[in-house]
């Protein structure tokens, strides 16, 4: 939602070392945006930052993400095109259904996600 763009595409994801979960490419096939989820190893991050203009890694398990960031903090500082975004979305899995119609509003750094029955506020922490 935060990176919505008509040229953003799903890829082979983690089943491929050469592709992220999502990417946005130019008409000349250059990678403008590389998006991965979870805690990537330094080798994958280095590869992504070398291939893409901008790299975003979304993390979501607070405890695991905090440990991961702590272990790699100094090494990640050298990547100027890397952004880490942690998603606080406890309980939002209740919205996941076989057929979903979700509404999303983004305001002042918070994401409001709802369906006909439930509503959740998702907050994010951004680290450049």
C-alpha positions in Angstrom: 0.0 0.0 0.0 2.8 2.4 0.9 4.5 1.7 -2.5 1.5 1.5 -4.7 2.4 2.0 -8.3 1.0 0.6 -11.5 4.4 -0.8 -12.5 5.0 -2.6 -9.2 5.1 -6.3 -9.8 5.2 -9.6 -7.8 8.3 -11.7 -8.6 9.4 -15.2 -7.8 10.4 -13.8 -4.4 12.4 -15.9 -1.9 12.5 -18.9 -4.3 14.9 -16.8 -6.3 18.2 -15.3 -5.1 18.0 -12.8 -7.9 14.6 -11.3 -7.3 12.8 -9.6 -4.4 9.2 -10.2 -3.3 8.1 -7.1 -5.4 9.9 -4.8 -7.8 9.3 -1.8 -10.0 11.3 -1.6 -13.2 11.8 1.2 -15.7 10.9 0.7 -19.4 14.6 -0.1 -20.0 14.4 -2.9 -17.4 16.4 -1.2 -14.7 15.2 -1.9 -11.1 13.9 1.3 -9.6 12.5 -0.3 -6.4 13.3 -3.6 -4.8 11.0 -4.7 -1.9 11.7 -7.6 0.4 9.9 -8.9 3.5 11.4 -10.2 6.7 15.0 -10.4 7.9 17.3 -10.7 4.9 21.0 -11.8 5.2 23.7 -9.2 4.5 24.6 -10.9 1.1 21.1 -10.5 -0.2 20.9 -6.9 1.0 24.2 -6.0 -0.6 23.0 -7.6 -3.9 19.7 -5.7 -3.8 21.4 -2.4 -3.1 23.9 -2.9 -5.9 21.1 -3.7 -8.4 18.3 -1.3 -7.5 18.0 2.4 -7.2 16.0 2.1 -4.0 15.6 -0.9 -1.6 13.0 -1.3 1.0 12.8 -4.1 3.5 9.6 -4.5 5.5 10.0 -6.3 8.9 7.1 -7.5 11.0 7.9 -9.7 14.0 9.0 -7.1 16.5 11.3 -9.3 18.6 13.0 -11.0 15.7 13.3 -7.7 13.7 14.9 -5.9 16.7 17.5 -8.6 17.1 18.2 -8.7 13.3 18.5 -4.9 13.1 20.9 -5.0 16.1 23.1 -7.6 14.5 23.4 -5.8 11.2 23.0 -2.1 12.2 26.6 -1.1 11.5 26.9 -3.0 8.3 23.6 -1.6 6.9 24.6 2.0 7.4 26.8 2.0 4.3 23.8 1.3 2.0 22.4 4.8 1.2 19.6 3.4 -0.9 18.3 1.1 1.8 15.2 1.8 3.9 14.0 -0.4 6.7 10.3 -0.2 7.6 8.9 -2.1 10.6 5.2 -2.8 10.5 3.2 -3.0 13.8 0.1 -4.9 12.7 -0.9 -7.1 15.6 -4.3 -8.8 14.9 -4.6 -7.7 11.3 -4.5 -11.4 10.2 -8.2 -11.4 11.2 -8.8 -9.5 7.9 -7.3 -12.2 5.8 -10.0 -14.3 4.1 -10.3 -16.3 0.9 -12.1 -13.4 -0.8 -11.1 -10.0 0.6 -12.3 -6.5 -0.2 -10.2 -4.2 1.9 -10.3 -0.4 2.2 -7.1 1.4 3.0 -6.4 5.0 4.1 -2.9 6.3 4.9 -2.7 9.4 7.0 0.2 10.9 9.0 2.3 7.7 8.9 -0.5 5.4 10.0 -2.3 2.9 7.8 -6.0 2.3 8.4 -7.2 -1.0 7.0 -10.7 -2.3 7.2 -13.3 -4.6 5.6 -17.1 -4.6 6.3 -16.7 -6.0 9.8 -13.2 -5.1 11.2 -10.9 -2.2 11.3 -7.2 -2.0 12.2 -4.6 0.8 12.6 -1.2 -0.3 11.4 1.7 1.9 12.5 5.2 1.9 10.9 8.7 2.8 11.9 11.0 4.0 9.1 14.8 3.8 9.3 16.9 5.1 6.5 
